[in-house]
Structures are given as structure tokens and as C-alpha cells.
Amino acid sequence: MSRLLIALAASALVACQAAAPASTAPPTIEPTATQQPAVASTASPQPTVAPGRSPVAKLIAFARGTDHGAQLEVVDETGGVPRPINSPDLEAPRWSPDGEWMAVARQEPDQNVHVSFIRADGSGYRELHPDPTLNLGVAAWTPDGEWIACEAWDPSDETRAGIYMVKVADGSGLVKIAPPGVPGSFSADGKRLVFSVAEGDKHRLAIVNRDGTGFAKLGSEDADPVPGFMPDGTIYDTIRDEMGFFDLDGTLLRTFGAPIGTINEARLSPDGMRFVFVHFGPPSDYAAIATINVDGTDLQIVVPAIQGEDAVHSEQGTPDWQP
């Protein structure tokens, strides 16, 4: 797991607090053989269009951490030179369902964290401050794009830590729906959220209804803190450096590994056909951004690992794929 998930440290401190979900909810809105990985060309290649995929390349957003903070960057899904977004200390990007906005976590010099919104070209930046003392970190969008679920904590009151729903437009409707954790994604119908909860130095999958009912820890352990739903309603997450697939009670159905290296912090592509993830493996021991088919084939390095002395002081992580 990348250290770029800044708010996880705060969540872990309060993960053992038994915070019960609130009863008030926001208004319901219906809605393999060993091989070297291929490296995507930096010469703006014509993408190979798989069945059902758009011929227009989408963007992958990710964060690049340095000694001076985090830098948000975007790159074409087919590869190329990453383009930095000129706003400092933004990370953990999550694309809106329409692909126009990213919800990002921003850490201030005083270590407070809040959720913000920004376009891929750096325009439209705005912050969301629905509560004066509540920090809001990693976010997950509802399918209608009107709400986000955020990990949240209050340094002055540990009992407030949890996952909260809040309205994107104006920060209204703030309500706690689950104990402390990191939101992964909502189901296609917007009714359930899959997320992770910290248990010591490990993470366990969990699920909760959007109205705060039905919270349950699932039977998985050692999962990454960024799970999501597959199109068929099962759950995906990386587990022990491999891609894992789970049923709704947390039973591990199957796994696959990368042909070489490891798979971490995976996020599903909008068409459900590939994952973008953090790859550690030859020729570098540092983090690259890569993609792979949902069956474990066709590993592609989209953003190579940083080389040389700079690699010691930087890290790439928290990728997400534009719808």
C-alpha cells in the first residue's frame, strides 16, 4: 500500500473506536507465462480498441509524492508524458461519474485534510468544508454524481471518526453512515458502499447501505484499502500483492498475479475490462503505474517508475481511471 493515502494514518488511529452508524441519511436519489511487461509509447500511439471500448483515450490520474508533498498528475490511458496539475498537495484522485471532475484529498501545512474538486486541466478548483473541525479524505462518488462518501475524522473528538455522506454541490446533508474506514466505491445502483476498515496493521473489507444500515465486516483479511465493485456485483481488491475477487460475504473467489512484480491499489476501468494499479517489479523496485486485463493478461506500463536519485524521494500511487 502506498504512503500516498495520507488520511489512512489518521483513520488507523481511530479505527478501533466503535462508532455506530447514524440513523439519519441524506435524501435518497435513485439513480500466465513469465514475460517482461510492455511499456506504453510516449509518442502518442493510436490506441488498440478492444470490443466495447471508446476509441478516444481516457485519462488516468495519479499522485506523485515527494519530500515537498504530493503532486497530482494525469496521463493518457495509452501512455505518454504525465501532465502535472498545478495545485499543490493533491492526492487520492477519484473521478466523477461523468469524467469531468476529480475529488481529491488535500493536506494543508497544519496537517488538516479536506476534500476538494478539480478538473483535469487544473480549472474549477474548489474546496468542501461542511464542518469546521472534521477532516475529509479519500472519497467515493455515488453513481448519480450528486454525493460523495468520505473517510472523516476530528482531531479534537475521536468518536466522530467514520465514513460520511456529503452533497457535492454545497456540502449539505453531512451524515455519518459507517465506522472509520476508507471508501472504495458504490454499487451500480448506488445503494451499497464497499470500503475497508483497519484492524491493526491489516485491512478488512466491509460493506454498508447508503442510508447507514446493514454495516458488516466481510470475511477477508490483508486487503488493500481501495476496494470496488465489478459489473456483476462481486467485489475486487488487491490482496497480498495480487488481484482478488470476492463475493458479498468476503469469500475469496479467485486471484491472479502480475506476470512479473506485484499489483497494488487497483481501480477498475470504466468499461470493466482492465485495472489500473501500482506496479512494483523489474526493471525497477520503485512504483510504476500500470494496467492489466481483468483476466490477468496484457500487462502494460503506462507511467514507468522514477529512476535514479529522485526515486528515493518520490513515490507514485493512488491511480484512478476517467469514465
ZABA-918817 format. One record per atom (N, C-alpha, C, O): x, y, z. Coordinates in steps of 0.05 Angstrom, whole numbers, padded with zeros to 5 digits, always signed. Example, Ala and Ser with C-alpha at 12.3 -4.5 7.8 and 13.67 -1.06 7.14 Angstrom:
# residues 2
+00264-00114+00156
+00246-00090+00156
+00264-00066+00156
+00285-00066+00169
+00257-00045+00142
+00273-00021+00143
+00258+00001+00157
+00268+00023+00161
This chain:
# residues 323
+00017-00024+00000
+00000+00000+00000
+00017+00025+00000
+00037+00026+00015
+00011+00044-00016
+00026+00069-00018
+00022+00087+00006
+00000+00088+00017
+00043+00101+00014
+00040+00121+00035
+00025+00145+00025
+00018+00163+00041
+00019+00146-00001
+00005+00169-00011
-00024+00171-00002
-00036+00192-00004
-00035+00149+00009
-00061+00151+00021
-00058+00164+00048
-00060+00151+00069
-00055+00191+00048
-00047+00205+00072
-00067+00202+00095
-00058+00200+00118
-00092+00201+00089
-00111+00202+00111
-00114+00175+00124
-00126+00173+00146
-00102+00154+00113
-00104+00128+00126
-00091+00128+00153
-00100+00114+00171
-00069+00143+00156
-00056+00144+00182
-00075+00154+00203
-00076+00144+00226
-00090+00175+00197
-00109+00186+00216
-00132+00166+00221
-00141+00163+00243
-00141+00153+00200
-00162+00133+00203
-00153+00110+00221
-00169+00101+00238
-00128+00101+00218
-00119+00079+00233
-00118+00085+00263
-00122+00067+00280
-00113+00110+00270
-00112+00118+00298
-00139+00115+00312
-00140+00111+00336
-00160+00117+00296
-00187+00115+00309
-00202+00091+00300
-00226+00089+00305
-00189+00073+00286
-00203+00050+00274
-00216+00032+00295
-00236+00018+00289
-00205+00032+00319
-00216+00015+00340
-00239+00027+00355
-00251+00015+00372
-00245+00053+00349
-00268+00065+00362
-00294+00053+00351
-00297+00052+00327
-00311+00044+00368
-00336+00031+00360
-00357+00052+00354
-00374+00058+00370
-00355+00064+00330
-00373+00085+00322
-00397+00073+00308
-00394+00061+00287
-00421+00077+00319
-00445+00065+00306
-00454+00083+00284
-00453+00108+00286
-00464+00071+00262
-00475+00088+00240
-00499+00104+00250
-00515+00096+00266
-00500+00128+00239
-00523+00146+00245
-00548+00137+00232
-00547+00123+00212
-00570+00144+00244
-00596+00135+00233
-00607+00154+00212
-00624+00147+00196
-00596+00179+00212
-00606+00199+00193
-00590+00196+00167
-00565+00195+00168
-00602+00195+00144
-00589+00192+00119
-00596+00214+00100
-00616+00227+00103
-00578+00220+00080
-00585+00240+00060
-00609+00231+00044
-00615+00208+00043
-00622+00250+00030
-00645+00243+00014
-00637+00221-00006
-00616+00223-00018
-00655+00202-00010
-00649+00180-00029
-00653+00191-00057
-00674+00203-00064
-00632+00187-00073
-00633+00196-00101
-00631+00171-00118
-00609+00159-00119
-00651+00162-00132
-00650+00138-00147
-00630+00140-00170
-00628+00159-00185
-00624+00131-00171
-00608+00135-00193
-00618+00125-00220
-00604+00128-00240
-00004-00358-00330
+00007-00338-00347
+00038-00342-00348
+00052-00347-00328
+00047-00338-00370
+00076-00344-00373
+00091-00319-00365
+00082-00297-00369
+00116-00323-00353
+00133-00300-00345
+00142-00285-00369
+00152-00296-00388
+00139-00258-00368
+00147-00242-00390
+00152-00214-00381
+00143-00206-00359
+00167-00198-00396
+00171-00170-00390
+00147-00154-00398
+00136-00159-00419
+00138-00136-00380
+00114-00120-00388
+00120-00101-00410
+00143-00091-00412
+00100-00097-00427
+00104-00077-00448
+00102-00049-00436
+00088-00045-00417
+00117-00030-00447
+00117-00003-00438
+00103+00014-00459
+00111+00014-00482
+00082+00029-00450
+00067+00045-00469
+00085+00066-00481
+00101+00079-00466
+00083+00071-00507
+00100+00090-00520
+00094+00119-00512
+00071+00125-00504
+00114+00136-00512
+00109+00164-00506
+00104+00180-00531
+00104+00205-00529
+00100+00168-00554
+00097+00182-00579
+00068+00184-00588
+00062+00184-00612
+00050+00185-00568
+00021+00187-00574
+00012+00166-00594
+00001+00173-00615
+00015+00140-00587
+00007+00119-00606
-00023+00118-00609
-00038+00128-00592
-00032+00107-00632
-00061+00102-00636
-00069+00078-00618
-00057+00057-00620
-00088+00082-00600
-00095+00060-00582
-00108+00037-00597
-00123+00041-00617
-00103+00013-00587
-00117-00011-00597
-00144-00012-00583
-00145-00013-00558
-00165-00012-00598
-00192-00010-00586
-00203-00038-00583
-00209-00052-00602
-00207-00046-00557
-00219-00072-00552
-00249-00070-00555
-00260-00048-00555
-00263-00092-00559
-00292-00092-00563
-00306-00077-00541
-00301-00082-00517
-00323-00058-00548
-00338-00043-00528
-00324-00019-00516
-00335-00005-00500
-00299-00014-00524
-00284+00008-00514
-00285+00032-00533
-00287+00028-00557
-00285+00056-00521
-00285+00080-00537
-00258+00084-00551
-00237+00078-00539
-00257+00093-00577
-00232+00098-00590
-00218+00123-00579
-00194+00128-00586
-00231+00139-00563
-00220+00163-00552
-00206+00156-00525
-00219+00146-00507
-00180+00161-00524
-00165+00154-00500
-00175+00170-00476
-00179+00194-00478
-00179+00157-00454
-00186+00170-00429
-00161+00176-00413
-00139+00171-00422
-00164+00189-00390
-00142+00196-00374
-00140+00179-00349
-00160+00169-00339
-00116+00175-00340
-00110+00162-00314
-00098+00184-00296
-00079+00197-00304
-00110+00188-00273
-00100+00207-00254
-00085+00192-00232
-00093+00170-00224
-00064+00204-00222
-00049+00192-00200
-00034+00213-00185
-00032+00236-00194
-00023+00206-00162
-00008+00225-00146
+00021+00217-00146
+00028+00193-00145
+00039+00237-00146
+00068+00232-00144
+00077+00246-00119
+00078+00271-00118
+00085+00231-00099
+00093+00242-00074
+00123+00249-00074
+00139+00234-00087
+00130+00270-00061
+00158+00279-00059
+00164+00288-00031
+00146+00287-00014
+00188+00296-00026
+00195+00306+00001
+00179+00332+00007
+00177+00340+00030
+00169+00344-00014
+00155+00370-00010
+00125+00368-00012
+00111+00388-00012
+00114+00343-00013
+00085+00340-00014
+00077+00323-00038
+00094+00309-00050
+00052+00324-00045
+00041+00308-00066
+00035+00325-00091
+00025+00347-00088
+00040+00314-00114
+00034+00327-00139
+00014+00310-00155
+00020+00287-00161
-00009+00321-00162
-00029+00307-00178
-00022+00309-00207
-00015+00330-00217
-00023+00286-00221
-00016+00285-00250
-00037+00269-00265
-00050+00252-00253
-00039+00274-00291
-00056+00258-00308
-00040+00249-00332
-00021+00262-00340
-00047+00226-00343
-00034+00215-00367
-00054+00200-00384
-00074+00190-00373
-00051+00200-00410
-00069+00184-00427
-00067+00155-00419
-00046+00145-00411
-00090+00141-00421
-00090+00113-00413
-00072+00096-00431
-00064+00074-00423
-00065+00106-00455
-00047+00091-00473
-00018+00098-00468
+00000+00087-00481
-00012+00116-00449
+00015+00123-00443
+00021+00151-00452
+00004+00166-00461
+00046+00159-00448
+00054+00186-00455
+00068+00200-00432
+00074+00187-00412
+00072+00225-00435
+00085+00241-00414
+00064+00251-00395
+00045+00265-00404
+00065+00245-00369
+00045+00255-00350
+00045+00286-00349
+00066+00299-00352
+00021+00297-00345
+00018+00326-00343
+00010+00334-00315
-00011+00326-00305
+00027+00349-00301
+00021+00357-00274
-00002+00377-00273
-00005+00394-00291
-00018+00375-00252
-00039+00394-00247
-00028+00414-00226
-00020+00406-00204
-00028+00439-00233
-00014+00459-00218
-00029+00469-00193
-00036+00492-00191
-00033+00450-00175
-00045+00457-00149
-00031+00437-00130
-00033+00413-00134
-00019+00447-00109
-00002+00430-00092
-00017+00412-00073
-00040+00418-00065
-00003+00390-00066
-00013+00373-00044
-00040+00361-00049
-00056+00359-00030
-00045+00353-00073
-00070+00339-00080
-00063+00309-00085
-00044+00303-00098
-00079+00292-00075
-00075+00263-00079
-00101+00248-00077
-00122+00259-00072
-00098+00221-00079
-00121+00203-00078
-00144+00212-00097
-00166+00215-00087
-00139+00217-00123
-00160+00226-00141
-00181+00205-00146
-00175+00181-00148
-00206+00214-00146
-00228+00197-00154
-00246+00212-00174
-00256+00233-00168
-00248+00201-00198
-00263+00214-00219
-00293+00214-00214
-00304+00194-00204
-00306+00235-00222
-00336+00236-00221
-00347+00218-00242
-00333+00212-00262
-00372+00209-00239
-00383+00191-00259
-00384+00202-00288
-00383+00186-00307
-00386+00228-00291
-00386+00240-00318
-00358+00246-00328
-00355+00255-00351
-00337+00240-00312
-00310+00244-00321
-00300+00272-00322
-00278+00278-00332
-00316+00291-00312
-00308+00320-00314
-00291+00328-00290
-00273+00345-00293
-00297+00318-00266
-00284+00327-00242
-00269+00304-00228
-00275+00281-00232
-00250+00312-00212
-00238+00294-00193
-00243+00304-00165
-00239+00328-00159
-00251+00286-00147
-00250+00292-00118
-00222+00284-00109
-00213+00261-00114
-00209+00302-00095
-00182+00297-00086
-00179+00304-00056
-00194+00321-00046
-00160+00291-00043
-00154+00298-00016
-00131+00318-00016
-00111+00314-00030
-00133+00340+00000
-00112+00360+00002
-00104+00363+00031
-00120+00367+00049
-00078+00360+00035
-00067+00364+00061
-00054+00391+00064
-00037+00399+00048
-00063+00406+00084
-00053+00433+00089
-00028+00432+00106
-00022+00412+00118
-00013+00455+00107
+00011+00455+00124
+00006+00449+00153
+00023+00439+00167
-00019+00454+00163
-00025+00448+00191
-00033+00419+00194
-00042+00411+00216
-00031+00402+00173
-00037+00374+00172
-00067+00368+00170
-00074+00344+00169
-00084+00388+00170
-00112+00383+00165
-00116+00374+00137
-00102+00383+00119
-00136+00357+00132
-00142+00347+00106
-00171+00353+00099
-00189+00350+00115
-00175+00361+00074
-00203+00366+00065
-00206+00356+00036
-00186+00354+00022
-00230+00351+00029
-00236+00342+00002
-00240+00366-00016
-00253+00386-00008
-00230+00365-00041
-00232+00387-00060
-00240+00375-00087
-00240+00350-00091
-00247+00393-00105
-00254+00384-00132
-00238+00400-00153
-00233+00424-00149
-00230+00387-00174
-00214+00400-00195
-00217+00385-00221
-00222+00361-00221
-00216+00399-00243
-00217+00387-00270
-00189+00378-00278
-00169+00386-00265
-00188+00362-00299
-00162+00351-00308
-00143+00372-00318
-00119+00368-00319
-00154+00394-00327
-00137+00416-00337
-00129+00436-00315
-00117+00456-00320
-00137+00429-00290
-00130+00446-00267
-00150+00468-00261
-00146+00483-00243
-00171+00470-00277
-00190+00492-00273
-00212+00484-00253
-00215+00460-00247
-00227+00504-00244
-00250+00499-00228
-00245+00491-00199
-00263+00481-00186
-00221+00493-00189
-00214+00483-00163
-00232+00496-00141
-00236+00520-00140
-00243+00479-00124
-00258+00488-00101
-00256+00468-00079
-00253+00444-00083
-00259+00478-00054
-00256+00461-00031
-00284+00458-00018
-00302+00474-00021
-00286+00436-00003
-00311+00430+00011
-00305+00429+00041
-00289+00413+00050
-00318+00447+00055
-00313+00449+00084
-00341+00448+00098
-00350+00469+00108
-00353+00425+00100
-00380+00424+00112
-00380+00425+00142
-00402+00429+00154
-00357+00422+00155
-00356+00421+00184
-00329+00434+00192
-00308+00427+00180
-00329+00451+00212
-00304+00466+00218
-00282+00449+00229
-00258+00457+00227
-00287+00426+00241
-00266+00410+00253
-00263+00382+00241
-00245+00367+00249
-00280+00375+00223
-00280+00348+00211
-00262+00348+00187
-00266+00363+00168
-00242+00331+00187
-00225+00326+00164
-00238+00307+00145
-00250+00287+00154
-00237+00312+00119
-00249+00294+00099
-00226+00286+00080
-00213+00303+00068
-00223+00260+00076
-00201+00250+00059
-00211+00236+00034
-00225+00248+00018
-00204+00211+00030
-00210+00196+00006
-00240+00194+00002
-00255+00190+00021
-00249+00198-00023
-00277+00200-00028
-00286+00179-00049
-00270+00169-00065
-00311+00171-00048
-00324+00154-00069
-00350+00168-00078
-00366+00176-00061
-00354+00170-00104
-00377+00184-00115
-00401+00164-00117
-00397+00141-00122
-00425+00175-00112
-00449+00159-00118
-00452+00159-00149
-00442+00178-00162
-00465+00139-00160
-00468+00138-00189
-00481+00162-00202
-00476+00168-00226
-00498+00176-00187
-00511+00200-00199
-00493+00225-00197
-00500+00245-00208
-00470+00223-00184
-00451+00245-00182
-00459+00267-00163
-00446+00288-00163
-00481+00263-00148
-00490+00285-00131
-00480+00284-00102
-00480+00304-00088
-00470+00260-00093
-00460+00256-00066
-00433+00243-00067
-00426+00229-00087
-00417+00247-00046
-00393+00231-00042
-00394+00219-00014
-00405+00231+00004
-00381+00196-00011
-00376+00185+00015
-00346+00189+00021
-00329+00183+00004
-00340+00200+00044
-00312+00207+00051
-00304+00194+00077
-00320+00191+00096
-00278+00186+00079
-00267+00180+00105
-00264+00206+00120
-00257+00226+00108
-00270+00205+00146
-00270+00230+00161
-00261+00225+00189
-00265+00204+00201
-00249+00246+00201
-00240+00244+00229
-00237+00273+00240
-00233+00292+00225
-00240+00275+00266
-00238+00300+00280
-00216+00298+00301
-00219+00283+00320
-00194+00312+00297
-00172+00310+00316
-00180+00317+00345
-00167+00308+00364
-00201+00332+00348
-00209+00340+00375
-00230+00321+00388
-00236+00324+00411
-00240+00302+00372
-00261+00284+00382
-00260+00258+00366
-00271+00256+00344
-00246+00238+00377
-00242+00213+00362
-00268+00199+00357
-00270+00182+00339
-00289+00204+00373
-00314+00189+00369
-00328+00197+00343
-00347+00183+00335
-00320+00219+00331
-00333+00228+00307
-00322+00214+00282
-00334+00216+00260
-00300+00200+00284
-00288+00187+00261
-00307+00167+00248
-00322+00153+00261
-00307+00166+00222
-00324+00148+00207
-00325+00155+00178
-00309+00171+00168
-00343+00142+00163
-00348+00149+00135
-00374+00166+00135
-00394+00158+00146
-00372+00189+00121
-00394+00208+00120
-00403+00212+00091
-00387+00211+00073
-00429+00215+00088
-00440+00224+00063
-00442+00255+00063
-00448+00267+00084
-00437+00268+00040
-00440+00296+00038
-00447+00303+00009
-00438+00290-00009
-00463+00324+00006
-00471+00332-00021
-00449+00348-00035
-00438+00366-00023
-00444+00341-00060
-00422+00353-00075
-00427+00383-00079
-00408+00399-00078
-00451+00391-00086
-00456+00418-00094
-00450+00439-00073
-00439+00460-00079
-00458+00433-00048
-00456+00454-00028
-00447+00444+00000
-00447+00459+00019
-00440+00418+00002
-00431+00408+00028
-00454+00402+00048
-00448+00397+00071
-00478+00404+00039
-00501+00399+00057
-00505+00369+00060
-00493+00352+00047
-00523+00362+00079
-00531+00334+00083
-00510+00317+00097
-00511+00292+00096
-00490+00329+00110
-00468+00314+00122
-00479+00295+00143
-00493+00303+00161
-00473+00269+00139
-00483+00249+00158
-00464+00225+00158
-00454+00217+00137
-00460+00214+00182
-00443+00191+00185
-00459+00166+00179
-00481+00162+00189
-00447+00148+00162
-00461+00124+00155
-00446+00099+00163
-00457+00077+00162
-00421+00101+00172
-00406+00077+00178
-00383+00083+00197
-00375+00107+00199
-00372+00063+00210
-00348+00067+00227
-00324+00076+00210
-00326+00077+00185
-00301+00082+00223
-00278+00092+00207
-00269+00072+00186
-00269+00047+00191
-00262+00082+00163
-00253+00066+00141
-00247+00083+00117
-00248+00107+00118
-00239+00069+00095
-00232+00083+00070
-00252+00074+00049
-00254+00050+00042
-00268+00093+00038
-00289+00085+00019
-00277+00075-00007
-00257+00086-00017
-00288+00054-00018
-00279+00043-00043
-00296+00052-00066
-00288+00070-00082
-00320+00041-00069
-00338+00050-00090
-00367+00041-00083
-00371+00024-00066
-00386+00054-00096
-00414+00047-00093
-00421+00026-00114
-00409+00024-00135
-00441+00010-00107
-00453-00009-00126
-00465+00007-00149
-00470+00031-00147
-00471-00007-00171
-00481+00006-00195
-00508+00020-00190
-00514+00041-00202
-00524+00009-00172
-00549+00022-00165
-00547+00043-00143
-00567+00055-00136
-00523+00047-00133
-00518+00068-00113
-00528+00061-00085
-00528+00079-00068
-00537+00037-00080
-00549+00030-00055
-00529+00021-00034
-00535+00022-00010
-00505+00011-00042
-00486+00000-00023
-00458+00011-00029
-00451+00016-00051
-00443+00014-00007
-00415+00022-00009
-00397+00000+00002
-00402-00011+00023
-00377-00007-00014
-00356-00025-00004
-00332-00008+00005
-00325+00011-00009
-00321-00015+00027
-00299+00000+00038
-00281-00018+00054
-00286-00042+00056
-00259-00007+00065
-00241-00022+00082
-00240-00010+00110
-00242+00014+00113
-00236-00028+00129
-00233-00019+00157
-00206-00029+00166
-00198-00051+00159
-00192-00013+00182
-00166-00021+00192
-00169-00039+00217
-00185-00033+00235
-00153-00060+00218
-00152-00077+00241
-00122-00082+00247
-00110-00100+00236
-00112-00065+00265
-00083-00066+00270
-00068-00056+00245
-00074-00034+00235
-00050-00072+00235
-00035-00064+00211
-00047-00077+00186
-00034-00076+00165
-00071-00088+00188
-00084-00100+00165
-00110-00086+00159
-00119-00069+00175
-00122-00093+00136
-00148-00082+00129
-00167-00104+00122
-00160-00125+00111
-00192-00100+00129
-00213-00119+00123
-00235-00105+00106
-00241-00082+00111
-00246-00120+00087
-00268-00109+00071
-00293-00106+00089
-00297-00121+00108
-00308-00086+00082
-00334-00081+00096
-00354-00070+00076
-00346-00061+00054
-00379-00070+00084
-00400-00061+00066
-00421-00047+00083
-00425-00055+00106
-00435-00027+00072
-00456-00013+00086
-00475-00003+00066
-00468+00004+00043
-00501-00001+00073
-00520+00011+00056
-00517+00042+00056
-00506+00053+00076
-00526+00054+00036
-00522+00083+00033
-00536+00099+00056
-00527+00120+00063
-00557+00087+00067
-00572+00101+00089
-00560+00095+00116
-00571+00103+00136
-00537+00081+00117
-00524+00075+00142
-00532+00049+00155
-00522+00042+00176
-00551+00034+00143
-00559+00008+00154
-00542-00013+00141
-00528-00009+00121
-00544-00037+00153
-00531-00061+00140
-00501-00062+00142
-00489-00076+00126
-00489-00047+00160
-00459-00049+00162
-00451-00077+00170
-00462-00090+00188
-00431-00087+00155
-00420-00113+00162
-00391-00115+00153
-00384-00106+00131
-00374-00126+00170
-00347-00133+00162
-00348-00159+00147
-00363-00178+00155
-00333-00161+00125
-00333-00185+00109
-00310-00203+00117
-00293-00196+00133
-00310-00227+00106
-00291-00247+00116
-00264-00247+00104
-00250-00267+00104
-00255-00224+00094
-00229-00221+00081
-00209-00207+00100
-00217-00191+00116
-00184-00214+00097
-00163-00201+00112
-00140-00194+00093
-00138-00205+00071
-00123-00176+00102
-00099-00168+00086
-00106-00155+00060
-00091-00155+00041
-00130-00143+00058
-00138-00130+00034
-00126-00101+00033
-00120-00090+00053
-00124-00091+00009
-00116-00063+00005
-00140-00045+00014
-00162-00054+00014
-00134-00020+00020
-00156-00002+00029
-00171+00011+00006
-00183+00033+00010
-00171+00000-00018
-00185+00013-00040
-00202-00007-00056
-00196-00011-00080
-00222-00020-00044
-00238-00040-00059
-00258-00027-00078
-00261-00002-00078
-00271-00043-00094
-00291-00033-00112
-00309-00056-00121
-00305-00079-00114
-00330-00049-00136
-00349-00068-00146
-00343-00074-00175
-00337-00056-00191
-00345-00100-00182
-00344-00109-00210
-00372-00105-00223
-00391-00102-00208
-00374-00104-00249
-00400-00101-00262
-00421-00122-00254
-00445-00117-00254
-00412-00147-00246
-00430-00168-00238
-00438-00166-00209
-00453-00183-00199
-00429-00145-00194
-00436-00142-00167
-00417-00154-00147
-00421-00150-00123
-00398-00170-00156
-00378-00180-00137
-00358-00158-00131
-00359-00136-00143
-00340-00163-00112
-00321-00143-00102
-00293-00150-00112
-00285-00173-00113
-00278-00129-00120
-00250-00133-00126
-00233-00117-00106
-00242-00097-00095
-00209-00127-00101
-00190-00113-00084
-00163-00127-00088
-00162-00151-00095
-00141-00113-00083
-00116-00127-00083
-00110-00138-00056
-00116-00126-00035
-00099-00162-00055
-00094-00176-00030
-00068-00191-00033
-00064-00207-00051
-00050-00186-00015
-00023-00198-00015
-00010-00195-00042
+00002-00214-00053
-00011-00170-00052
+00003-00162-00077
-00008-00176-00102
+00005-00176-00123
-00033-00187-00100
-00046-00198-00124
-00074-00186-00126
-00084-00173-00108
-00087-00191-00149
-00114-00182-00154
-00133-00204-00143
-00130-00227-00149
-00152-00195-00126
-00170-00214-00114
-00199-00207-00120
-00206-00183-00124
-00216-00227-00121
-00245-00223-00127
-00260-00238-00105
-00254-00261-00098
-00281-00224-00094
-00295-00234-00070
-00325-00234-00075
-00335-00217-00090
-00339-00252-00062
-00368-00250-00062
-00376-00231-00040
-00359-00220-00025
-00402-00227-00036
-00412-00206-00018
-00409-00213+00011
-00416-00196+00028
-00400-00237+00018
-00394-00243+00046
-00364-00243+00051
-00355-00250+00073
-00349-00235+00030
-00320-00233+00033
-00305-00258+00026
-00280-00259+00028
-00319-00279+00017
-00305-00304+00009
-00288-00298-00016
-00298-00287-00036
-00263-00306-00015
-00245-00302-00037
-00251-00322-00059
-00250-00346-00055
-00259-00312-00083
-00267-00329-00105
-00244-00337-00122
-00242-00360-00130
-00226-00319-00128
-00203-00325-00145
-00183-00302-00142
-00190-00280-00133
-00159-00307-00151
-00138-00287-00151
-00122-00290-00177
-00122-00311-00190
-00108-00269-00185
-00086-00272-00204
-00064-00252-00198
-00070-00231-00187
-00040-00259-00205
-00017-00241-00201
-00008-00229-00227
-00017-00238-00249
+00009-00209-00226
+00021-00198-00250
+00042-00219-00260
+00053-00234-00245
+00046-00219-00287
+00067-00237-00298
+00094-00233-00284
+00108-00253-00279
+00101-00208-00278
+00123-00203-00260
+00115-00180-00242
+00098-00164-00249
+00127-00179-00218
+00121-00157-00200
+00095-00161-00185
+00084-00183-00183
+00086-00139-00173
+00062-00140-00155
+00040-00122-00165
+00045-00104-00181
+00016-00126-00155
-00007-00109-00160
-00017-00097-00134
-00023-00111-00115
-00019-00071-00134
-00029-00057-00110
-00047-00033-00119
-00044-00023-00141
-00066-00026-00101
-00082-00002-00105
-00097-00002-00132
-00097+00018-00146
-00109-00024-00139
-00122-00027-00165
-00148-00013-00166
-00163-00013-00147
-00154-00001-00190
-00180+00011-00195
-00190+00001-00222
-00174+00000-00241
-00216-00004-00225
-00227-00015-00249
-00231+00006-00270
-00238+00029-00263
-00226-00001-00295
-00231+00018-00317
-00261+00022-00321
-00277+00005-00312
-00270+00044-00333
-00298+00049-00336
-00313+00028-00351
-00337+00023-00346
-00300+00015-00370
-00313-00006-00386
-00312-00034-00372
-00323-00053-00383
-00299-00035-00349
-00298-00060-00334
-00279-00081-00345
-00281-00104-00338
-00261-00073-00364
-00244-00092-00377
-00215-00093-00368
-00201-00113-00372
-00206-00072-00354
-00179-00071-00345
-00177-00058-00317
-00196-00044-00309
-00155-00062-00304
-00148-00049-00279
-00124-00031-00284
-00106-00037-00299
-00125-00008-00271
-00101+00009-00268
-00091+00005-00239
-00107+00003-00221
-00065+00003-00236
-00055-00004-00209
-00026+00006-00206
-00013+00015-00225
-00016+00004-00181
+00012+00009-00175
+00027-00016-00178
+00021-00037-00165
+00048-00015-00194
+00064-00039-00200
+00092-00036-00189
+00106-00017-00195
+00100-00055-00173
+00128-00057-00164
+00140-00082-00177
+00130-00104-00174
+00162-00078-00192
+00175-00100-00205
+00197-00091-00224
+00201-00068-00228
+00211-00111-00235
+00233-00104-00254
+00223-00087-00277
+00200-00089-00284
+00240-00069-00287
+00268-00066-00281
+00274-00048-00257
+00297-00044-00251
+00254-00038-00243
+00259-00021-00221
+00243-00031-00197
+00223-00045-00200
+00253-00026-00173
+00239-00034-00149
+00221-00012-00139
+00209-00015-00118
+00218+00010-00155
+00201+00032-00147
+00174+00030-00162
+00171+00014-00180
+00155+00047-00154
+00128+00045-00163
+00124+00056-00191
+00131+00078-00197
+00112+00039-00209
+00103+00048-00235
+00072+00047-00234
+00060+00035-00217
+00060+00061-00254
+00031+00059-00258
+00027+00041-00282
+00038+00046-00304
+00011+00020-00279
+00007+00000-00300
-00022-00007-00303
-00039+00000-00286
-00029-00021-00325
-00055-00031-00329
-00053-00061-00337
-00032-00070-00346
-00075-00075-00333
-00076-00104-00339
-00105-00112-00344
-00123-00100-00332
-00109-00131-00361
-00136-00142-00366
-00148-00155-00341
-00133-00163-00323
-00174-00156-00339
-00187-00168-00316
-00182-00198-00313
-00188-00210-00293
-00171-00210-00334
-00163-00238-00332
-00133-00242-00327
-00123-00265-00327
-00119-00220-00322
-00091-00222-00315
-00072-00222-00338
-00048-00226-00334
-00082-00216-00362
-00064-00216-00386
-00058-00187-00394
-00071-00168-00385
-00038-00184-00411
-00032-00158-00424
-00024-00136-00403
-00037-00116-00402
-00003-00141-00388
+00008-00121-00370
+00021-00099-00386
+00038-00104-00403
+00012-00074-00382
+00024-00051-00395
+00033-00030-00375
+00018-00023-00357
+00058-00021-00377
+00068+00000-00360
+00060+00027-00373
+00069+00033-00395
+00044+00042-00360
+00035+00068-00370
+00053+00091-00362
+00060+00108-00378
+00061+00091-00336
+00080+00111-00326
+00103+00095-00313
+00099+00084-00291
+00126+00095-00325
+00148+00079-00314
+00156+00090-00286
+00151+00113-00279
+00169+00073-00271
+00179+00081-00244
+00200+00102-00248
+00215+00103-00267
+00201+00120-00229
+00222+00141-00229
+00249+00128-00223
+00251+00111-00206
+00269+00137-00237
+00295+00124-00235
+00315+00143-00221
+00310+00167-00218
+00338+00133-00213
+00360+00149-00203
+00354+00159-00174
+00338+00148-00160
+00368+00180-00167
+00366+00191-00140
+00338+00201-00134
+00329+00200-00111
+00324+00211-00154
+00297+00221-00150
+00278+00200-00139
+00259+00206-00125
+00283+00174-00147
+00265+00153-00139
+00265+00149-00109
+00245+00140-00097
+00287+00155-00095
+00288+00152-00066
+00270+00171-00052
+00260+00166-00030
+00265+00194-00065
+00250+00215-00052
+00222+00219-00064
+00209+00240-00059
+00212+00201-00079
+00186+00204-00092
+00172+00177-00094
+00185+00156-00092
+00146+00178-00098
+00130+00154-00099
+00105+00160-00116
+00094+00182-00114
+00097+00140-00132
+00073+00144-00149
+00052+00125-00139
+00057+00102-00132
+00027+00135-00137
+00006+00118-00127
-00022+00130-00130
-00025+00151-00143
-00041+00117-00118
-00070+00124-00118
-00081+00130-00146
-00093+00150-00150
-00076+00112-00166
-00087+00118-00193
-00117+00113-00194
-00128+00098-00179
-00130+00128-00213
-00158+00124-00219
-00163+00130-00248
-00149+00147-00260
-00183+00117-00260
-00187+00118-00289
-00212+00135-00295
-00233+00131-00284
-00209+00154-00314
-00230+00172-00321
-00253+00157-00336
-00248+00142-00354
-00278+00161-00327
-00301+00149-00342
-00304+00161-00370
-00322+00154-00384
